[in-house]
Amino acid sequence: MSHILKNELREEQKLEGKFKIKALLLEPLVASIIGFLLFVTVIFFVKFLSYMLNFQPNIYFDKYDFYLSSLGLVLAFAIRLIDNLKKVNY
């Protein structure tokens, strides 16, 4: 009987470990990619709009646009990580 309880406890710990990995690594990574893409999309839309209104002669991306987009990556990762840390109760 105790052998069955030990196996159930191990399975429960494995599931809890998988949940922690998912909550602390995978979900923040997905959120950070979405944040990066959201920032790139907004920057592209603003540049496209300024091109269409003849404020810029052409559309171009420089390294600072990607630096700004990486800010979205870092912020989305940090926000999701902090939110998941509250849920996991560390």
ZIBELQUI-V836696 format. One record per pair of residues at least 24 apart in sequence whose ideal C-beta (glycine too) atoms are under 8 Angstrom apart, sorted by the first residue. I is the first residue (numbers start at 1). J is the second residue. D is the distance in Angstrom with one decimal. If there is no record, write none. Layout:
i->I j->J d->D
i->I j->J d->D
//
This chain:
i->19 j->88 d->7.8
i->20 j->88 d->6.2
i->23 j->84 d->4.2
i->23 j->87 d->6.6
i->23 j->88 d->5.7
i->24 j->81 d->6.7
i->24 j->84 d->6.0
i->24 j->85 d->7.3
i->24 j->88 d->7.1
i->27 j->80 d->5.7
i->27 j->84 d->6.1
i->28 j->76 d->7.8
i->28 j->77 d->4.7
i->28 j->78 d->8.0
i->28 j->80 d->4.2
i->28 j->81 d->4.5
i->28 j->84 d->6.9
i->29 j->77 d->7.1
i->31 j->76 d->4.6
i->31 j->77 d->6.4
i->31 j->79 d->7.3
i->31 j->80 d->3.9
i->32 j->73 d->4.6
i->32 j->74 d->7.3
i->32 j->76 d->4.8
i->32 j->77 d->3.7
i->32 j->80 d->7.4
i->33 j->73 d->7.3
i->34 j->76 d->6.4
i->35 j->72 d->4.1
i->35 j->73 d->5.5
i->35 j->75 d->6.2
i->35 j->76 d->2.7
i->35 j->77 d->7.3
i->36 j->69 d->5.3
i->36 j->70 d->6.7
i->36 j->72 d->5.3
i->36 j->73 d->4.1
i->36 j->76 d->7.5
i->38 j->72 d->6.0
i->38 j->76 d->7.9
i->39 j->68 d->6.3
i->39 j->69 d->4.1
i->39 j->71 d->6.9
i->39 j->72 d->3.3
i->39 j->73 d->7.7
i->40 j->65 d->7.7
i->40 j->66 d->7.8
i->40 j->69 d->4.7
i->40 j->72 d->8.0
i->43 j->68 d->6.6
i->43 j->69 d->6.6
//
